Amino acid sequence: MMAISAKLVKQLREKTGAGMMDCKKALTETDGDIDKAVDYLREKGMAKAAKKSDRIAAEGSSFVKSNGNVATILEVNSETDFVARNDQFKNLVEQLADHILATKPQDLETLMASDINGQSVEDLMNESIAKIGEKLTLRRFAIVEKTDNDAFGEYLHMGGSIGVLSLVEGSSDSEAAKDVAMHIAALNPKFVSREQVSEEELTREREVLKNQALNEGKPENIVEKMVEGRLRKYLEEICAVDQAFVKNPDQTISEFLSSKGGKLTSFVRFEVGEGLEKRNDDFADEVMNQVNK
């Protein structure tokens, strides 16, 4: 077997845009023949995937699934909402969820390198890109575990545009836990309870509220009381357990779950594309050109 030089790997990367390790493997498999290596990468779907690497995948779907006392939530992005609705994409997302539940990877890097039906997850993603024809990204995932006395709340909004996985301890009422997950999808709290709010955030919010009150012309001797009152209101807005339950505003989430014998201890909320730039104008123009042909 011939030694593959870094220069040859670099040349193949420039021709195809594929990853370094993929290029090295392709050259090894083809005895250093760069043209055959290009074909090898194309056959594996890697070259085609790489050509789409500059596109922004900000659509897609979140997904929640559990198996016994283990649950996962993940987000897989695509370039268009149309692709996110097709069966191939949905099957891929569920396959990934099953794999995560079975292997419990520590992080995204470990997950991408792990074996799924004789190939790595990364290769599966590249193969799916080649079949579907859009850039796909396995963006993030989380794993949550419980005991037999607890319950997972699993909720997908609008087919997966928002996914929530909540954990209720002390109650095995999965319907109540799902109701809480739905509430979290709707109201988007930042924390479970005020104990999770950092002193840094509280200090920053106090300063904002203080300046707000002073700018309203309130006397300094009552500003401090006003700030503490408004801070309590702020914490009620950002902490799930203190929020008025969407299905019964007369109860807080904490009171609702207490009536079921449980308490909310954690939640994960994925909103598809949050923090990502949406599709760029060039890609939108390309889609329109295809439609108009």
Secondary structure, 3 states (H helix, E strand, C coil): CCCCCHHHHHHHHHHHCCCHHHHHHHHHHCCCCHHHHHHHHHHHCHHHHHHCCCCCCCEEEEEEEEECCEEEEEEEEECCHHHHCCHHHHHHHHHHHHHHHHHCCCCHHHHHHCEECCEEHHHHHHHHHHHHCCCCEEEEEEEEECCCCCEEEEEEECCCCEEEEEEEECCCCHHHHHHHHHHHHHHCCCECCHHHCCHHHHHHHHHHHHHHHHHCCCCHHHHHHHHHHHHHHHHHHHEHHHCEECCEEEEEHHHHHHCCCCEEEEEEEEECCCCCCCCCHHHHHHHHHHHHC
